[in-house]
């Protein structure tokens, strides 16, 4: 954590040297998790925001929208063969 704080201090100092300012109301320091553009950034990595998942989960996929390998093969057989061939290797 000490190394992280030193790096953060250096970044903030560098920003100040170049006249870059930050809105304190939008800055968060020392938090375990932060939400940004619908994703949660945690110490374990990037995760989707559960609220966003709940919002779209009830929707059903219309059966005519499904795209299958058969549909792709009919549309562009040469490309499909190349893709399938590379997967098998």
N, C-alpha and C positions, 0 to 999 in steps of 0.2 A: 504494500500500500504506500510505503514511503517513496518508492521509485515512481509510482504513478503520480503522486502529489508533486514530486519534483518536475516530472514531465509536463504536467498540467500547468504548473507555475511558469515554466519556460514558454509554453505555447501562449499563455495569456500575456506574458511579458512581450513576446514577439508581436502579438496582435496590437498591444498598446503602442509599441515602437512604430508600427505602420499606421496608426490612427484608426484601427478597427475597433469598433465598440460593440458591446453586447447588451441586449435588453435584460436587465436583472430579473424582471418578472418571468422571462422565458427560460432562464438558466436554472439547472438543478445539479447540485453537487452532492456526492456521498449517498446516492440512492442505490438500492439493489436492482431496481428495474425501472425502465423509462419507456413510455409509449411515444412512438414517432411514426407518423404516416400509416397508422393502422397496424403497426407491428410493435411487439414488445422486445426491447433489447435487455437481455439479462446477462449475468456473468457466465451463464451456460450457453449463450448464443442468441440468435434471432428466433422469435416465435410469433405466430400469428396472434392477433388480439382476439381473445375469446368472445368479446362483444360482437366483433365483425363476423366471426364464425356463426354465432347464434342468429345473426340477422339474415344470413343466406341459407342456413341449413334447412329450413322448412320448404324451400323451393324444390320442385321436382324437375328433372330434366325431361323435356318433351321427347317422345320416342323418335320423332322424325329428325331430331338434331343429332342423334348419335352417329358418330363417324366410326366405321369399322375398318379393319385392314382390307376387307373385301372392297369397300367403297373406294379406298385409296388406290388399290390395285387396278380397279376399273378406270379410274381417272388418269393415272400415269403408270402404266405397267412397267416400263423400263426403270423408272426411279424406284419403284417398290422392290423390284428384284435386286437392285444394287443395295438398298437399305437392308433388305432381309439377308443378303449374302454377307454383308459386313457384320451383321449381328451373330451369325453362326460361327464366324472365325474366332 
